[in-house]
Structures are given as structure tokens and as C-alpha cells.
Amino acid sequence: MELNRKLAILADAAKYDASCASSGAGKRDSSRSGGIGSTQGMGICHSYTPDGRCVSLLKILLTNFCIFDCAYCVNRVSSNVPRARFATDEVVRLTLDFYKRNYIEGLFLSSGIIRDSSYTMEQLVEVARSLREDHRFAGYIHLKTIPDAAPELLERAGRFADRLSINVELPTEAGLSALAPEKSLPRIRGAMGELRWRIEEAREARKPQAASSSAGIGSGTRRARPPRFAPAGQSTQMIVGADSASDRDVLAASSNLYGNYRLRRVYYSAFSPIPDAARSLPALAPPLQREHRLYQADWLLRFYGFDVEEIVAPGSDAGMLDLDIDPKLAWALRNPAQFPVDLNHAPREALLRVPGLGTRNVDRILASRKHAHLRLADLARLRTPLAKLMPFVQLLDHHPGRRLDDPARLRAELAPKPRQADLFAN
């Protein structure tokens, strides 16, 4: 099979993996939407490095052959799709060629399972090893790791890759057992735990040594600095809407992953119906707004001090997030007694719970009020969304009065109006 045909098949097959972040970008030329470098289709995705830079990555599978039969996967063994497989040197050559042409700054590489997990992982590691050692490639590498692979292969993967990810796939063990019986949640979590301690061990070992260390000043020797291990950490993906798991189930699983395994990101991917799907799968995809609300809720877990039970209140619509308003606003409307918040005196934790205030503006407010009491004009200069803020805050020249006495009316005022396109959506 020609290399270009392989690239078309294996780049398209990789688009279902969301654990490599994609940043929004507009279409440059609709007549060339499938061209190299297009952000609208297959092949190129965007991710963020540890220092915050957005980089373009070649996003492909080593192969879409797979011995597993996961019901939700278009590449499952029983699926009737065109198959292809790269040789490891072909992936290396493609990555270097795209890099030299300035199309990409790195590689995201995943794969179906060939023969067994360790054999497949060995092939993925060889691509990364060849890029780093044979070609001195210094670009970003994200490797998808396979939980059942031998531990020494996971260790080698971390030496060559910037980020590693193991897809947990579904939020509950029951869902995984029903739709992906060859996979095991305990084995996935076990591999995540191994990656966590290796990442933390390498980070600790690379810290500057104290003057009293065994390689002390004046000893005449200098100890080599230990190698890095996946310095950008690990991430995972959960498919949303393939099983009956609620948003509370999804967020509870994410909270556990962040707390126990120190994941850098959990990515949420709305289930997409696939050809010849099993009857156990839903016929329709969940609304994309559900995926969006989960990302917003995930942000509240990670940066705003919320817990799962606050975001998805017990008994609220079978554990689902409100699709019409964002989860922070939904929490505020359920808890009117927590407001108004005095922006001139409230602690940072209370400010972070005000709808419309992000972490950056909270820090700006805290810095500004050291010099003067804040007024509405000061909030306007910070470019905060005043219409959303005003019912929940008080300042020297503003108090919301009794607007919080009627949360239903306030919700109607603050909920986004349907877009014209939404009015005609199926």
C-alpha cells in the first residue's frame, strides 16, 4: 500500500482519540480543507507543552488493526473498515519530513493492539527511540501507552516521550466490562499508578541537590543528572454517552484520577455512532453541549475548589449537568444564600465561586483592592462580564438588592439565548 494511502487511513482513524488536545482554528481555504496542515480534518492536532506553548502535532495510529473487539471502537476486530499499518521507520520518516517542512512540531502516536500489548508497545517505543537517539529529534512526543504492556516498556516510553496517556475509556467498571470485555479497569489503574510514581520519582531525582549531597562542591566529581521521565505528565480519555453513566459518574471518576494518579488532563469525547454498531450502543450521539459542560465542570474541579457533589447536586435530573447554563452559574442559583459576595473583603475561595469570575480576574481583584476599594467602573476596566456578575456581588456603589430572591427568574435572564442555527437543529 502506498504511504499516502496509509497516512490517509491512519490519520483519519486517530481522530477519535481526544486525549491530545485540539485548539480551535479557523479554516484557511475551504477549497483545500483536506490539505496538509488543515486543522479541520485528520492528521494535525494541537497540544500544549509544559511551558504553555501551543504546538502542532502529527496525529496518527501505527495501525488500525486490533485484536480487541471494543463495541464503541471503529477499529475493533469485527469492524469492516480499510486497514493499514506503518512500519516504524515510515512513522519516523513522516515525522521528520513534516517537521522539516514546518507543518508540525511533534508527534502524537497511538495504535490498535497487534499480536499482544507488549509487542505493540515495543513498536511505539521504537519510533520514539529512533526519533530521539538516531535523529536527535527534540520536538514534542506524546505516546499512547498500553496498560497490559511489560513495565520495562512503559519505563522506556517515559524516557523518550514528553507525555504519556492511557485511555480509561469509560467511567465505570460495569460500562467497561459490558462494552470492552478484554480491558480491565484495575489493570488500567495499575498502569496509571506505575506511571505516576515513575514521573514523581524522576522529578524528585532531578531537583537541584543540596550542598551537603554526596556530590558536594569541591569533591572534584559531578553526578550526572537523572534522565527525564514524561515531563508533561500523563492524561486520559473518557467516552461520554456510549453507556448509561451519568455526568456525576464521569466527574467522580475524573476526580479520582486527578487525586490518586495526578493526571494532567482528563479529556471527554462525545460518543460518535459507528458503522455496523452493536445493539448495546445508542443509535444517536449525545449532544455536544454535554461534552462542553463536562469540560467546564472539570475546570471547576481542578482550579476552583468545587467537589463533585456541589457541581452535580444529589437528585438533580439523574445526575446530569444542566445543558442550558454553565455549572458554576447552576451552583450559584441553587445556593443563593452564599451571595452576594463582597468583592472588597471576601477571600479568594469565595471570589472563585462567583459566576463570571475566572482565576485571572480573581487575582487581579485581589491585587487591586490592596490599593483602593473597588467600584463598578473598576470591574468594567477588568473586562468582566458585568451582566453575569452584578446579581452575585456587592461593591461600594452596587448591591444586587433582592434579585437573588427569585432564582428561576434570574436563571431566565442569564441563560444564553438560543442561536439561530440551534432553532433549526434536529
C-alpha positions as CSV (number, residue, x, y, z in Angstrom):
1,M,0.0,0.0,0.0
2,E,1.3,3.5,-0.9
3,L,2.5,5.6,2.0
4,N,0.0,8.4,1.2
5,R,-2.9,5.9,1.4
6,K,-1.7,4.6,4.7
7,L,-1.4,8.1,6.0
8,A,-5.0,8.9,4.9
9,I,-6.4,5.8,6.7
10,L,-4.3,6.0,9.9
11,A,-4.6,9.8,10.4
12,D,-8.4,9.5,10.0
13,A,-8.5,6.6,12.4
14,A,-6.7,8.7,15.0
15,K,-9.3,11.4,15.1
16,Y,-11.4,9.6,17.6
17,D,-8.7,9.9,20.3
18,A,-9.3,13.2,22.2
19,S,-6.5,12.8,24.8
20,C,-4.4,15.0,22.7
21,A,-5.9,18.5,23.0
22,S,-7.0,20.3,19.9
23,S,-7.1,24.1,19.9
24,G,-9.7,26.0,17.9
25,A,-8.6,27.3,14.5
26,G,-10.4,28.6,11.5
27,K,-10.5,27.1,8.1
28,R,-7.8,28.8,5.9
29,D,-9.2,27.8,2.5
30,S,-12.4,25.8,2.1
31,S,-11.3,24.6,-1.3
32,R,-8.3,22.9,0.3
33,S,-9.8,21.7,3.6
34,G,-8.1,18.4,3.2
35,G,-4.6,19.7,2.6
36,I,-1.6,19.1,4.7
37,G,-1.8,21.2,7.8
38,S,-5.6,21.5,7.8
39,T,-6.9,21.8,11.3
40,Q,-10.4,20.8,10.2
41,G,-9.9,17.2,9.5
42,M,-7.5,14.4,10.1
43,G,-3.8,14.4,10.7
44,I,-2.9,17.5,12.6
45,C,-3.9,18.3,16.1
46,H,-2.8,20.9,18.7
47,S,-1.4,20.4,22.1
48,Y,0.2,22.4,24.9
49,T,3.7,21.9,26.2
50,P,4.6,22.2,29.9
51,D,5.7,25.9,29.3
52,G,2.3,26.8,27.8
53,R,3.2,26.8,24.1
54,C,0.6,25.5,21.6
55,V,2.3,23.1,19.2
56,S,1.0,21.3,16.1
57,L,1.4,17.5,16.2
58,L,1.2,14.8,13.5
59,K,-1.6,12.6,15.0
60,I,-1.7,9.1,13.6
61,L,-2.1,5.4,14.5
62,L,0.8,3.0,14.0
63,T,-2.0,0.6,12.8
64,N,-5.8,0.4,12.9
65,F,-5.6,-3.4,13.1
66,C,-6.7,-4.5,16.6
67,I,-7.2,-7.9,18.2
68,F,-9.7,-6.4,20.7
69,D,-13.5,-6.1,20.0
70,C,-14.5,-3.0,22.0
71,A,-18.1,-2.3,20.9
72,Y,-17.6,1.6,20.7
73,C,-14.4,1.4,18.6
74,V,-14.5,1.8,14.8
75,N,-11.2,-0.1,14.7
76,R,-12.4,-3.2,16.6
77,V,-11.5,-6.6,15.2
78,S,-15.1,-7.2,13.9
79,S,-15.3,-3.8,12.2
80,N,-15.4,-3.7,8.4
81,V,-13.1,-0.8,7.7
82,P,-10.0,-0.4,5.5
83,R,-6.9,-1.5,7.4
84,A,-3.3,-0.2,7.2
85,R,-0.1,-0.4,9.2
86,F,3.0,1.7,9.2
87,A,6.5,0.3,9.6
88,T,8.3,2.1,12.5
89,D,10.8,3.7,10.1
90,E,7.9,5.1,8.0
91,V,6.5,6.9,11.0
92,V,10.0,8.3,11.8
93,R,10.4,9.4,8.2
94,L,7.0,11.1,8.0
95,T,7.5,12.9,11.3
96,L,10.9,14.2,10.2
97,D,9.6,15.2,6.8
98,F,6.6,17.1,8.2
99,Y,8.8,18.7,10.8
100,K,11.4,19.9,8.3
101,R,8.6,21.5,6.2
102,N,7.4,23.3,9.4
103,Y,4.0,21.6,9.3
104,I,4.3,20.1,12.7
105,E,6.3,20.5,15.9
106,G,5.9,17.0,17.2
107,L,4.1,13.6,17.1
108,F,1.1,12.0,18.7
109,L,1.3,8.3,18.2
110,S,-1.3,5.6,19.2
111,S,-2.1,2.2,17.8
112,G,-4.5,-0.7,17.7
113,I,-3.3,-3.8,19.5
114,I,-1.2,-6.0,17.2
115,R,-0.4,-9.6,18.4
116,D,-0.3,-8.6,22.1
117,S,0.1,-5.5,24.2
118,S,3.8,-5.7,24.8
119,Y,4.6,-6.3,21.1
120,T,2.6,-3.2,20.2
121,M,4.1,-1.1,22.9
122,E,7.6,-2.2,21.7
123,Q,6.8,-0.8,18.3
124,L,5.6,2.5,19.6
125,V,8.7,2.9,21.8
126,E,10.9,2.1,18.9
127,V,9.5,5.0,16.9
128,A,10.2,7.4,19.8
129,R,13.6,5.9,20.5
130,S,14.7,6.3,16.8
131,L,13.5,9.9,16.7
132,R,15.4,10.8,19.9
133,E,18.6,8.8,19.5
134,D,19.1,8.2,15.8
135,H,17.9,11.6,14.6
136,R,18.3,13.8,17.7
137,F,14.7,14.9,17.3
138,A,13.9,17.5,20.0
139,G,10.2,18.0,19.2
140,Y,7.2,17.1,21.4
141,I,6.2,13.4,21.5
142,H,3.0,12.1,23.0
143,L,2.8,8.3,23.2
144,K,-0.4,6.3,23.9
145,T,0.6,3.6,26.3
146,I,-0.9,0.2,26.7
147,P,-1.7,-0.9,30.3
148,D,-1.0,-4.6,29.8
149,A,2.5,-4.0,28.3
150,A,5.5,-5.0,30.3
151,P,6.6,-2.5,32.9
152,E,10.1,-2.1,31.3
153,L,8.4,-0.9,28.1
154,L,6.4,1.7,30.0
155,E,9.7,2.9,31.6
156,R,11.4,3.2,28.2
157,A,8.3,5.1,26.8
158,G,8.6,7.7,29.5
159,R,12.3,8.3,28.8
160,F,11.6,9.2,25.1
161,A,8.1,10.8,25.3
162,D,7.1,14.2,26.7
163,R,3.6,12.9,27.6
164,L,2.1,9.5,28.1
165,S,-1.6,8.6,28.1
166,I,-3.6,5.5,29.0
167,N,-7.3,5.7,28.0
168,V,-9.6,4.7,30.7
169,E,-12.3,4.7,28.0
170,L,-15.5,4.5,30.2
171,P,-16.1,6.0,33.7
172,T,-17.4,2.8,35.4
173,E,-16.1,-0.8,35.6
174,A,-19.6,-2.0,34.7
175,G,-19.6,0.0,31.5
176,L,-16.1,-1.2,30.5
177,S,-17.0,-4.8,31.2
178,A,-20.1,-4.6,29.0
179,L,-18.6,-2.8,26.1
180,A,-14.8,-3.6,26.2
181,P,-14.6,-7.1,27.9
182,E,-10.9,-7.5,27.0
183,K,-10.0,-4.4,29.0
184,S,-9.8,-4.2,32.8
185,L,-10.2,-1.1,34.9
186,P,-7.9,-2.4,37.7
187,R,-5.1,-3.1,35.1
188,I,-5.6,0.4,33.6
189,R,-5.4,2.0,37.0
190,G,-2.4,-0.1,38.0
191,A,-0.5,1.1,34.9
192,M,-1.5,4.7,35.7
193,G,-0.2,4.2,39.2
194,E,3.1,2.9,37.9
195,L,3.5,5.9,35.6
196,R,2.6,8.3,38.5
197,W,5.4,7.0,40.7
198,R,7.9,6.9,37.9
199,I,7.1,10.5,36.9
200,E,7.3,11.7,40.5
201,E,10.5,9.7,41.2
202,A,12.2,11.3,38.1
203,R,11.0,14.8,39.0
204,E,12.3,14.4,42.6
205,A,15.7,13.0,41.4
206,R,16.2,15.9,39.0
207,K,15.7,18.6,41.7
208,P,18.9,20.5,42.5
209,Q,21.0,18.6,45.0
210,A,21.8,20.2,48.4
211,A,25.3,21.3,49.1
212,S,25.7,18.5,51.5
213,S,24.9,15.8,49.0
214,S,27.4,13.1,48.1
215,A,28.4,15.0,45.0
216,G,29.2,18.1,47.1
217,I,31.0,21.2,46.0
218,G,34.7,20.7,45.9
219,S,34.6,16.9,45.7
220,G,36.0,17.0,42.2
221,T,33.1,14.9,40.8
222,R,29.9,15.9,39.3
223,R,27.0,13.5,39.3
224,A,25.1,13.1,36.0
225,R,21.6,14.5,36.2
226,P,19.0,11.7,36.0
227,P,17.0,11.4,32.7
228,R,13.6,13.0,32.4
229,F,10.5,10.8,32.5
230,A,7.4,12.0,30.7
231,P,7.9,15.6,31.9
232,A,4.5,16.7,30.6
233,G,2.8,14.0,32.8
234,Q,0.0,11.7,31.8
235,S,-3.5,12.2,30.5
236,T,-6.5,10.0,29.7
237,Q,-9.8,10.0,27.7
238,M,-13.3,9.0,28.6
239,I,-16.0,8.4,26.1
240,V,-19.3,10.1,27.0
241,G,-22.6,8.8,26.0
242,A,-21.7,5.2,24.9
243,D,-23.1,3.7,28.1
244,S,-25.6,4.7,30.8
245,A,-23.1,6.5,33.0
246,S,-24.3,9.9,34.3
247,D,-22.3,13.1,34.4
248,R,-21.9,12.5,38.2
249,D,-20.3,9.1,37.4
250,V,-18.0,10.8,34.8
251,L,-16.9,13.6,37.2
252,A,-16.5,11.2,40.1
253,A,-14.1,9.1,38.0
254,S,-12.2,12.2,36.9
255,S,-11.9,13.4,40.5
256,N,-10.5,10.0,41.5
257,L,-8.0,10.1,38.6
258,Y,-6.8,13.6,39.5
259,G,-6.5,12.8,43.1
260,N,-4.9,9.4,43.0
261,Y,-2.9,9.4,39.8
262,R,-2.0,13.2,39.4
263,L,-3.2,13.2,35.8
264,R,-2.6,16.4,34.0
265,R,-5.8,16.2,32.0
266,V,-8.9,14.1,31.5
267,Y,-10.3,14.5,28.1
268,Y,-14.0,13.9,27.3
269,S,-15.1,12.6,23.9
270,A,-18.8,12.5,23.0
271,F,-19.6,9.1,21.6
272,S,-19.9,9.1,17.8
273,P,-22.1,6.4,16.2
274,I,-20.0,4.0,14.1
275,P,-20.9,1.7,11.2
276,D,-22.3,-1.8,12.0
277,A,-22.6,-0.8,15.6
278,A,-23.7,-3.3,18.3
279,R,-27.3,-3.1,19.5
280,S,-25.9,-2.3,23.0
281,L,-24.8,1.2,21.7
282,P,-27.1,4.2,21.4
283,A,-28.2,5.0,17.9
284,L,-27.6,8.7,18.3
285,A,-24.7,10.7,19.6
286,P,-25.2,12.7,22.9
287,P,-25.5,16.4,22.5
288,L,-22.1,18.1,22.1
289,Q,-23.1,20.5,24.7
290,R,-22.8,17.7,27.2
291,E,-19.2,17.3,26.4
292,H,-18.7,21.1,26.7
293,R,-20.4,21.2,30.2
294,L,-18.2,18.3,31.4
295,Y,-15.1,20.3,30.4
296,Q,-16.4,23.3,32.3
297,A,-17.2,21.1,35.3
298,D,-13.7,19.6,35.1
299,W,-12.2,23.1,35.3
300,L,-14.2,23.7,38.5
301,L,-12.8,20.5,40.0
302,R,-9.2,21.4,39.1
303,F,-8.9,25.1,39.7
304,Y,-12.0,26.4,41.6
305,G,-12.2,24.3,44.7
306,F,-15.5,22.6,43.9
307,D,-16.2,18.9,44.6
308,V,-18.4,16.6,42.5
309,E,-21.5,16.7,44.8
310,E,-21.5,20.5,44.6
311,I,-21.3,20.5,40.8
312,V,-23.9,17.8,40.2
313,A,-26.3,18.2,43.1
314,P,-27.8,14.9,44.6
315,G,-31.1,14.2,43.0
316,S,-30.6,16.6,40.1
317,D,-32.0,15.1,36.9
318,A,-30.5,11.6,37.4
319,G,-27.0,13.1,38.0
320,M,-26.8,15.1,34.8
321,L,-25.4,18.6,34.3
322,D,-27.7,21.4,33.2
323,L,-27.2,21.9,29.4
324,D,-28.7,25.3,29.3
325,I,-26.4,27.1,31.8
326,D,-22.8,26.6,32.9
327,P,-22.2,24.5,36.0
328,K,-20.9,27.4,38.1
329,L,-23.9,29.5,37.4
330,A,-26.1,26.5,38.1
331,W,-24.5,26.1,41.5
332,A,-24.9,29.8,42.4
333,L,-28.6,29.7,41.6
334,R,-29.0,26.6,43.8
335,N,-27.2,28.4,46.6
336,P,-28.5,32.0,46.8
337,A,-27.6,32.2,50.5
338,Q,-23.9,32.3,49.5
339,F,-24.4,35.6,47.8
340,P,-23.9,38.5,47.3
341,V,-20.1,38.3,47.7
342,D,-18.4,41.5,48.8
343,L,-15.6,41.9,46.3
344,N,-13.7,44.2,48.6
345,H,-13.4,41.8,51.5
346,A,-14.2,38.2,50.5
347,P,-11.4,35.6,50.5
348,R,-10.1,34.1,47.3
349,E,-12.1,30.9,47.7
350,A,-15.4,32.9,47.8
351,L,-14.4,35.0,44.8
352,L,-13.7,31.9,42.7
353,R,-17.3,30.8,43.2
354,V,-18.8,34.0,41.7
355,P,-20.3,33.3,38.2
356,G,-18.3,35.2,35.6
357,L,-15.1,35.5,37.6
358,G,-12.2,33.4,36.3
359,T,-8.9,32.8,38.1
360,R,-7.1,35.6,36.3
361,N,-9.7,38.2,37.2
362,V,-9.9,37.0,40.8
363,D,-6.1,37.5,41.1
364,R,-6.5,41.0,39.6
365,I,-9.2,41.9,42.0
366,L,-7.1,40.7,45.0
367,A,-4.2,42.8,43.8
368,S,-6.3,45.9,43.0
369,R,-8.1,46.0,46.4
370,K,-4.8,46.4,48.2
371,H,-4.7,50.0,46.9
372,A,-8.3,51.1,46.8
373,H,-11.9,49.9,47.3
374,L,-13.4,48.5,44.1
375,R,-16.4,50.1,42.3
376,L,-18.3,49.0,39.2
377,A,-16.1,51.1,37.0
378,D,-13.1,49.1,38.2
379,L,-14.8,45.8,37.2
380,A,-15.6,47.3,33.8
381,R,-11.9,48.1,33.3
382,L,-11.1,44.4,34.1
383,R,-13.4,43.5,31.2
384,T,-15.5,41.2,33.4
385,P,-19.0,40.1,32.2
386,L,-20.9,42.7,34.3
387,A,-24.4,41.4,33.4
388,K,-23.5,38.0,34.8
389,L,-21.6,39.3,37.8
390,M,-23.9,42.0,39.1
391,P,-26.6,39.7,40.7
392,F,-24.0,38.0,42.8
393,V,-21.6,40.7,44.0
394,Q,-21.6,43.9,46.0
395,L,-19.2,46.8,45.8
396,L,-19.1,50.4,47.2
397,D,-21.5,51.6,44.6
398,H,-23.5,48.4,43.9
399,H,-25.8,45.9,45.7
400,P,-28.0,43.4,43.8
401,G,-30.9,44.1,46.1
402,R,-33.5,41.2,46.0
403,R,-32.6,39.8,42.6
404,L,-31.4,36.5,44.3
405,D,-34.9,36.0,45.9
406,D,-36.2,34.6,42.6
407,P,-33.6,32.2,41.2
408,A,-35.9,30.9,38.5
409,R,-36.4,34.5,37.1
410,L,-32.7,35.2,37.4
411,R,-31.9,32.0,35.5
412,A,-34.2,33.0,32.7
413,E,-32.4,36.4,32.5
414,L,-28.9,34.9,32.5
415,A,-29.4,31.8,30.4
416,P,-27.9,32.2,26.9
417,K,-30.5,32.8,24.2
418,P,-30.7,30.0,21.5
419,R,-28.6,30.8,18.4
420,Q,-30.4,31.0,15.1
421,A,-28.8,27.7,14.0
422,D,-30.0,25.9,17.1
423,L,-33.6,26.8,16.3
424,F,-33.5,24.6,13.2
425,A,-31.3,21.8,14.5
426,N,-32.7,18.3,14.6
